[in-house]
C-alpha cells in the first residue's frame, strides 16, 4: 500500500472519529487500548515461544552480563 493511500485512509479514519460523539470517541479509545494491549501480549507470547524453541534446539549463548552488553555493542 502506498504511503499516500495510507495517509488518505488514516485521514478518513480521523474524520470519521471526529464525527462521533465525545462518549463514542472515549469508548473507541477504550476499545483501541484494549486491542493494543492484547496484540502486545500476543507478541510477547510469540517471542517467548520462539526463544523457548531456540533454547530447546541449543541455539543460545550463555555468559555474563558483561558478555551480553558487549554483544549489544557490536
MOPAC internal coordinates of N, CA, C and O (Angstrom, degrees):
PM7 1SCF
backbone

  N    0.0000 0     0.00 0     0.00 0    0    0    0
  C    1.4488 1     0.00 0     0.00 0    1    0    0
  C    1.5243 1   108.14 1     0.00 0    2    1    0
  O    1.2310 1   120.88 1   -47.69 1    3    2    1
  N    1.3081 1   115.92 1   132.31 1    3    2    1
  C    1.4629 1   120.09 1  -177.78 1    5    3    2
  C    1.5286 1   110.76 1   -70.19 1    6    5    3
  O    1.2310 1   121.41 1   -23.71 1    7    6    5
  N    1.3211 1   114.90 1   156.29 1    7    6    5
  C    1.4611 1   120.37 1   179.37 1    9    7    6
  C    1.5208 1   110.93 1   -61.94 1   10    9    7
  O    1.2310 1   120.29 1   141.91 1   11   10    9
  N    1.3320 1   117.05 1   -38.09 1   11   10    9
  C    1.4678 1   120.53 1  -179.83 1   13   11   10
  C    1.5224 1   110.63 1   -63.66 1   14   13   11
  O    1.2310 1   120.48 1   138.96 1   15   14   13
  N    1.3364 1   116.70 1   -41.04 1   15   14   13
  C    1.4609 1   120.44 1   179.52 1   17   15   14
  C    1.5211 1   110.52 1   -67.47 1   18   17   15
  O    1.2310 1   120.43 1   139.39 1   19   18   17
  N    1.3433 1   116.77 1   -40.61 1   19   18   17
  C    1.4604 1   120.36 1   177.36 1   21   19   18
  C    1.5219 1   110.35 1   -60.45 1   22   21   19
  O    1.2310 1   120.72 1   135.37 1   23   22   21
  N    1.3302 1   116.23 1   -44.63 1   23   22   21
  C    1.4593 1   121.04 1   179.45 1   25   23   22
  C    1.5156 1   110.44 1   -62.75 1   26   25   23
  O    1.2310 1   120.56 1   138.12 1   27   26   25
  N    1.3178 1   116.53 1   -41.88 1   27   26   25
  C    1.4549 1   121.27 1   179.94 1   29   27   26
  C    1.5270 1   110.94 1   -63.77 1   30   29   27
  O    1.2310 1   120.26 1   134.58 1   31   30   29
  N    1.3388 1   117.10 1   -45.42 1   31   30   29
  C    1.4621 1   120.81 1   178.99 1   33   31   30
  C    1.5224 1   110.92 1   -64.04 1   34   33   31
  O    1.2310 1   120.74 1   140.38 1   35   34   33
  N    1.3200 1   116.19 1   -39.62 1   35   34   33
  C    1.4613 1   120.66 1   178.56 1   37   35   34
  C    1.5255 1   110.09 1   -63.54 1   38   37   35
  O    1.2310 1   120.55 1   136.03 1   39   38   37
  N    1.3208 1   116.55 1   -43.97 1   39   38   37
  C    1.4611 1   120.45 1   179.37 1   41   39   38
  C    1.5237 1   110.74 1   -64.05 1   42   41   39
  O    1.2310 1   120.44 1   140.24 1   43   42   41
  N    1.3301 1   116.77 1   -39.76 1   43   42   41
  C    1.4679 1   120.29 1   177.04 1   45   43   42
  C    1.5262 1   110.66 1   -61.66 1   46   45   43
  O    1.2310 1   120.64 1   138.76 1   47   46   45
  N    1.3287 1   116.39 1   -41.24 1   47   46   45
  C    1.4625 1   120.12 1   178.50 1   49   47   46
  C    1.5259 1   110.53 1   -63.30 1   50   49   47
  O    1.2310 1   120.66 1   136.45 1   51   50   49
  N    1.3244 1   116.35 1   -43.55 1   51   50   49
  C    1.4659 1   119.82 1   178.20 1   53   51   50
  C    1.5250 1   111.39 1   -62.04 1   54   53   51
  O    1.2310 1   120.58 1   139.13 1   55   54   53
  N    1.3181 1   116.50 1   -40.87 1   55   54   53
  C    1.4661 1   120.00 1   178.53 1   57   55   54
  C    1.5234 1   110.85 1   -63.68 1   58   57   55
  O    1.2310 1   120.45 1   139.47 1   59   58   57
  N    1.3351 1   116.74 1   -40.53 1   59   58   57
  C    1.4642 1   120.30 1   178.73 1   61   59   58
  C    1.5266 1   110.43 1   -64.91 1   62   61   59
  O    1.2310 1   120.59 1   140.98 1   63   62   61
  N    1.3275 1   116.47 1   -39.02 1   63   62   61
  C    1.4614 1   120.49 1   179.05 1   65   63   62
  C    1.5219 1   110.59 1   -66.34 1   66   65   63
  O    1.2310 1   120.43 1   140.36 1   67   66   65
  N    1.3251 1   116.79 1   -39.64 1   67   66   65
  C    1.4664 1   120.47 1   177.89 1   69   67   66
  C    1.5230 1   111.67 1   -59.55 1   70   69   67
  O    1.2310 1   120.40 1   151.31 1   71   70   69
  N    1.3249 1   116.84 1   -28.69 1   71   70   69
  C    1.4603 1   120.89 1  -178.75 1   73   71   70
  C    1.5291 1   112.14 1   -77.17 1   74   73   71
  O    1.2310 1   120.09 1   166.06 1   75   74   73
  N    1.3255 1   117.44 1   -13.94 1   75   74   73
  C    1.4633 1   121.01 1  -179.64 1   77   75   74
  C    1.5237 1   110.68 1   -77.44 1   78   77   75
  O    1.2310 1   121.32 1   -23.21 1   79   78   77
  N    1.3235 1   115.07 1   156.79 1   79   78   77
  C    1.4664 1   119.58 1   173.72 1   81   79   78
  C    1.5287 1   108.72 1   -68.53 1   82   81   79
  O    1.2310 1   120.83 1   -16.26 1   83   82   81
  N    1.3176 1   116.02 1   163.74 1   83   82   81
  C    1.4625 1   119.88 1   178.86 1   85   83   82
  C    1.5245 1   111.33 1   -60.66 1   86   85   83
  O    1.2310 1   120.37 1   140.52 1   87   86   85
  N    1.3333 1   116.89 1   -39.48 1   87   86   85
  C    1.4644 1   120.03 1   177.95 1   89   87   86
  C    1.5227 1   111.13 1   -62.83 1   90   89   87
  O    1.2310 1   120.60 1   137.10 1   91   90   89
  N    1.3269 1   116.46 1   -42.90 1   91   90   89
  C    1.4627 1   119.95 1   178.99 1   93   91   90
  C    1.5278 1   111.15 1   -66.92 1   94   93   91
  O    1.2310 1   120.26 1   143.45 1   95   94   93
  N    1.3284 1   117.11 1   -36.55 1   95   94   93
  C    1.4630 1   119.85 1   176.84 1   97   95   94
  C    1.5286 1   110.21 1   -63.82 1   98   97   95
  O    1.2310 1   120.35 1   138.38 1   99   98   97
  N    1.3249 1   116.94 1   -41.62 1   99   98   97
  C    1.4695 1   120.74 1   178.37 1  101   99   98
  C    1.5259 1   110.41 1   -64.46 1  102  101   99
  O    1.2310 1   120.46 1   138.81 1  103  102  101
  N    1.3325 1   116.72 1   -41.19 1  103  102  101
  C    1.4661 1   120.34 1   178.04 1  105  103  102
  C    1.5261 1   110.39 1   -63.97 1  106  105  103
  O    1.2310 1   120.47 1   140.25 1  107  106  105
  N    1.3227 1   116.70 1   -39.75 1  107  106  105
  C    1.4619 1   121.01 1   178.40 1  109  107  106
  C    1.5287 1   110.81 1   -62.60 1  110  109  107
  O    1.2310 1   120.63 1   138.36 1  111  110  109
  N    1.3139 1   116.39 1   -41.64 1  111  110  109
  C    1.4638 1   120.29 1   177.72 1  113  111  110
  C    1.5265 1   110.20 1   -60.19 1  114  113  111
  O    1.2310 1   120.38 1   136.95 1  115  114  113
  N    1.3297 1   116.88 1   -43.05 1  115  114  113
  C    1.4670 1   120.34 1   178.22 1  117  115  114
  C    1.5241 1   111.17 1   -61.24 1  118  117  115
  O    1.2310 1   120.58 1   134.92 1  119  118  117
  N    1.3243 1   116.50 1   -45.08 1  119  118  117
  C    1.4660 1   120.99 1   179.61 1  121  119  118
  C    1.5257 1   110.15 1   -61.40 1  122  121  119
  O    1.2310 1   120.47 1   133.08 1  123  122  121
  N    1.3240 1   116.71 1   -46.92 1  123  122  121
  C    1.4672 1   120.55 1  -179.29 1  125  123  122
  C    1.5289 1   111.62 1   -63.89 1  126  125  123
  O    1.2310 1   120.26 1   139.15 1  127  126  125
  N    1.3268 1   117.11 1   -40.85 1  127  126  125
  C    1.4664 1   120.10 1   177.69 1  129  127  126
  C    1.5212 1   111.23 1   -62.25 1  130  129  127
  O    1.2310 1   120.57 1   137.57 1  131  130  129
  N    1.3397 1   116.51 1   -42.43 1  131  130  129
  C    1.4635 1   120.13 1   178.54 1  133  131  130
  C    1.5242 1   111.23 1   -64.32 1  134  133  131
  O    1.2310 1   120.30 1   138.03 1  135  134  133
  N    1.3212 1   117.03 1   -41.97 1  135  134  133
  C    1.4670 1   120.62 1   178.53 1  137  135  134
  C    1.5246 1   110.92 1   -64.72 1  138  137  135
  O    1.2310 1   120.68 1   139.14 1  139  138  137
  N    1.3203 1   116.31 1   -40.86 1  139  138  137
  C    1.4616 1   120.48 1   179.13 1  141  139  138
  C    1.5267 1   110.71 1   -62.90 1  142  141  139
  O    1.2310 1   120.40 1   135.09 1  143  142  141
  N    1.3281 1   116.85 1   -44.91 1  143  142  141
  C    1.4658 1   120.44 1   178.44 1  145  143  142
  C    1.5218 1   110.76 1   -61.40 1  146  145  143
  O    1.2310 1   120.16 1   138.61 1  147  146  145
  N    1.3245 1   117.31 1   -41.39 1  147  146  145
  C    1.4597 1   121.33 1   178.75 1  149  147  146
  C    1.5220 1   110.76 1   -62.46 1  150  149  147
  O    1.2310 1   120.30 1   133.75 1  151  150  149
  N    1.3230 1   117.03 1   -46.25 1  151  150  149
  C    1.4670 1   120.47 1   179.76 1  153  151  150
  C    1.5248 1   111.35 1   -63.89 1  154  153  151
  O    1.2310 1   120.41 1   142.67 1  155  154  153
  N    1.3326 1   116.82 1   -37.33 1  155  154  153
  C    1.4617 1   119.98 1   178.02 1  157  155  154
  C    1.5257 1   110.48 1   -65.80 1  158  157  155
  O    1.2310 1   120.22 1   138.24 1  159  158  157
  N    1.3365 1   117.18 1   -41.76 1  159  158  157
  C    1.4652 1   120.51 1   176.95 1  161  159  158
  C    1.5185 1   110.67 1   -62.88 1  162  161  159
  O    1.2310 1   120.66 1   137.11 1  163  162  161
  N    1.3335 1   116.34 1   -42.89 1  163  162  161
  C    1.4585 1   120.17 1   178.92 1  165  163  162
  C    1.5242 1   110.78 1   -61.48 1  166  165  163
  O    1.2310 1   120.15 1   141.69 1  167  166  165
  N    1.3210 1   117.31 1   -38.31 1  167  166  165
  C    1.4620 1   121.36 1   178.86 1  169  167  166
  C    1.5265 1   110.72 1   -65.69 1  170  169  167
  O    1.2310 1   120.48 1   138.10 1  171  170  169
  N    1.3297 1   116.69 1   -41.90 1  171  170  169
  C    1.4639 1   120.29 1   178.69 1  173  171  170
  C    1.5235 1   110.06 1   -63.67 1  174  173  171
  O    1.2310 1   120.22 1   136.08 1  175  174  173
  N    1.3330 1   117.18 1   -43.92 1  175  174  173
  C    1.4663 1   120.95 1   178.65 1  177  175  174
  C    1.5239 1   110.21 1   -59.91 1  178  177  175
  O    1.2310 1   120.34 1   136.33 1  179  178  177
  N    1.3203 1   116.96 1   -43.67 1  179  178  177
  C    1.4661 1   121.29 1   178.96 1  181  179  178
  C    1.5252 1   110.79 1   -60.41 1  182  181  179
  O    1.2310 1   120.59 1   133.88 1  183  182  181
  N    1.3215 1   116.48 1   -46.12 1  183  182  181
  C    1.4616 1   120.68 1  -178.88 1  185  183  182
  C    1.5275 1   111.39 1   -65.27 1  186  185  183
  O    1.2310 1   120.20 1   140.37 1  187  186  185
  N    1.3276 1   117.22 1   -39.63 1  187  186  185
  C    1.4643 1   120.68 1   178.15 1  189  187  186
  C    1.5192 1   109.88 1   -63.33 1  190  189  187
  O    1.2310 1   120.27 1   136.44 1  191  190  189
  N    1.3266 1   117.09 1   -43.56 1  191  190  189
  C    1.4663 1   120.24 1   178.50 1  193  191  190
  C    1.5246 1   111.31 1   -61.64 1  194  193  191
  O    1.2310 1   120.35 1   139.32 1  195  194  193
  N    1.3250 1   116.94 1   -40.68 1  195  194  193
  C    1.4647 1   120.50 1   178.61 1  197  195  194
  C    1.5265 1   110.96 1   -63.72 1  198  197  195
  O    1.2310 1   120.53 1   137.05 1  199  198  197
  N    1.3206 1   116.60 1   -42.95 1  199  198  197
  C    1.4607 1   120.70 1   179.70 1  201  199  198
  C    1.5286 1   110.17 1   -66.48 1  202  201  199
  O    1.2310 1   120.29 1   139.42 1  203  202  201
  N    1.3315 1   117.05 1   -40.58 1  203  202  201
  C    1.4614 1   119.88 1   177.87 1  205  203  202
  C    1.5247 1   110.70 1   -61.82 1  206  205  203
  O    1.2310 1   120.48 1   139.42 1  207  206  205
  N    1.3223 1   116.69 1   -40.58 1  207  206  205
  C    1.4593 1   120.56 1   178.56 1  209  207  206
  C    1.5287 1   110.36 1   -64.53 1  210  209  207
  O    1.2310 1   120.32 1   135.91 1  211  210  209
  N    1.3168 1   116.99 1   -44.09 1  211  210  209
  C    1.4630 1   120.68 1   177.54 1  213  211  210
  C    1.5252 1   110.71 1   -60.88 1  214  213  211
  O    1.2310 1   120.65 1   141.47 1  215  214  213
  N    1.3231 1   116.36 1   -38.53 1  215  214  213
  C    1.4638 1   120.41 1   178.74 1  217  215  214
  C    1.5275 1   110.08 1   -64.16 1  218  217  215
  O    1.2310 1   120.54 1   134.27 1  219  218  217
  N    1.3338 1   116.58 1   -45.73 1  219  218  217
  C    1.4654 1   120.63 1   178.91 1  221  219  218
  C    1.5283 1   111.65 1   -60.76 1  222  221  219
  O    1.2310 1   120.93 1   146.50 1  223  222  221
  N    1.3268 1   115.83 1   -33.50 1  223  222  221
  C    1.4631 1   120.90 1  -179.38 1  225  223  222
  C    1.5297 1   112.52 1   -84.96 1  226  225  223
  O    1.2310 1   120.61 1   179.08 1  227  226  225
  N    1.3218 1   116.44 1    -0.92 1  227  226  225
  C    1.4587 1   120.29 1   179.05 1  229  227  226
  C    1.5161 1   113.84 1    77.09 1  230  229  227
  O    1.2310 1   120.43 1  -161.68 1  231  230  229
  N    1.3179 1   116.79 1    18.32 1  231  230  229
  C    1.4684 1   121.25 1  -178.74 1  233  231  230
  C    1.5311 1   110.35 1   -93.74 1  234  233  231
  O    1.2310 1   120.84 1  -117.80 1  235  234  233
  N    1.2987 1   115.99 1    62.20 1  235  234  233
  C    1.4566 1   119.60 1   178.91 1  237  235  234
  C    1.5158 1   108.61 1  -146.67 1  238  237  235
  O    1.2310 1   121.33 1   -19.26 1  239  238  237
  N    1.3101 1   115.07 1   160.74 1  239  238  237
  C    1.4588 1   121.20 1   176.64 1  241  239  238
  C    1.5171 1   107.68 1  -117.78 1  242  241  239
  O    1.2310 1   120.95 1   -37.53 1  243  242  241
  N    1.3039 1   115.80 1   142.47 1  243  242  241
  C    1.4543 1   118.68 1   173.07 1  245  243  242
  C    1.5243 1   107.78 1  -109.09 1  246  245  243
  O    1.2310 1   121.14 1   -25.21 1  247  246  245
  N    1.3005 1   115.43 1   154.79 1  247  246  245
  C    1.4534 1   119.67 1  -179.75 1  249  247  246
  C    1.5104 1   110.49 1   172.90 1  250  249  247
  O    1.2310 1   121.44 1     4.78 1  251  250  249
  N    1.2970 1   114.85 1  -175.22 1  251  250  249
  C    1.4591 1   121.07 1  -179.28 1  253  251  250
  C    1.5293 1   110.09 1   -84.79 1  254  253  251
  O    1.2310 1   121.60 1    -7.58 1  255  254  253
  N    1.3010 1   114.54 1   172.42 1  255  254  253
  C    1.4652 1   120.25 1   175.54 1  257  255  254
  C    1.5198 1   109.52 1   -61.47 1  258  257  255
  O    1.2310 1   120.50 1   140.67 1  259  258  257
  N    1.3145 1   116.65 1   -39.33 1  259  258  257
  C    1.4667 1   120.39 1   178.66 1  261  259  258
  C    1.5272 1   110.99 1   -61.69 1  262  261  259
  O    1.2310 1   120.53 1   139.86 1  263  262  261
  N    1.3435 1   116.59 1   -40.14 1  263  262  261
  C    1.4679 1   120.35 1   176.78 1  265  263  262
  C    1.5270 1   110.41 1   -61.20 1  266  265  263
  O    1.2310 1   121.31 1   136.15 1  267  266  265
  N    1.3255 1   115.09 1   -43.85 1  267  266  265
  C    1.4620 1   120.47 1  -179.93 1  269  267  266
  C    1.5254 1   110.73 1   -61.51 1  270  269  267
  O    1.2310 1   120.59 1   133.22 1  271  270  269
  N    1.3196 1   116.49 1   -46.78 1  271  270  269
  C    1.4648 1   120.40 1  -179.25 1  273  271  270
  C    1.5221 1   111.20 1   -64.74 1  274  273  271
  O    1.2310 1   120.45 1   143.63 1  275  274  273
  N    1.3168 1   116.74 1   -36.37 1  275  274  273
  C    1.4645 1   120.14 1   177.46 1  277  275  274
  C    1.5263 1   110.23 1   -64.08 1  278  277  275
  O    1.2310 1   120.22 1   141.29 1  279  278  277
  N    1.3346 1   117.19 1   -38.71 1  279  278  277
  C    1.4726 1   121.10 1   177.46 1  281  279  278
  C    1.5247 1   110.66 1   -62.95 1  282  281  279
  O    1.2310 1   120.55 1   141.03 1  283  282  281
  N    1.3172 1   116.55 1   -38.97 1  283  282  281
  C    1.4673 1   120.35 1  -179.73 1  285  283  282
  C    1.5202 1   111.52 1   -65.11 1  286  285  283
  O    1.2310 1   120.31 1   148.10 1  287  286  285
  N    1.3143 1   117.00 1   -31.90 1  287  286  285
  C    1.4621 1   121.16 1  -178.54 1  289  287  286
  C    1.5179 1   113.09 1   -75.16 1  290  289  287
  O    1.2310 1   120.31 1   165.30 1  291  290  289
  N    1.3170 1   117.01 1   -14.70 1  291  290  289
  C    1.4785 1   120.06 1  -178.95 1  293  291  290
  C    1.4924 1   112.13 1   -74.21 1  294  293  291
  O    1.2310 1   120.10 1   180.00 1  295  294  293

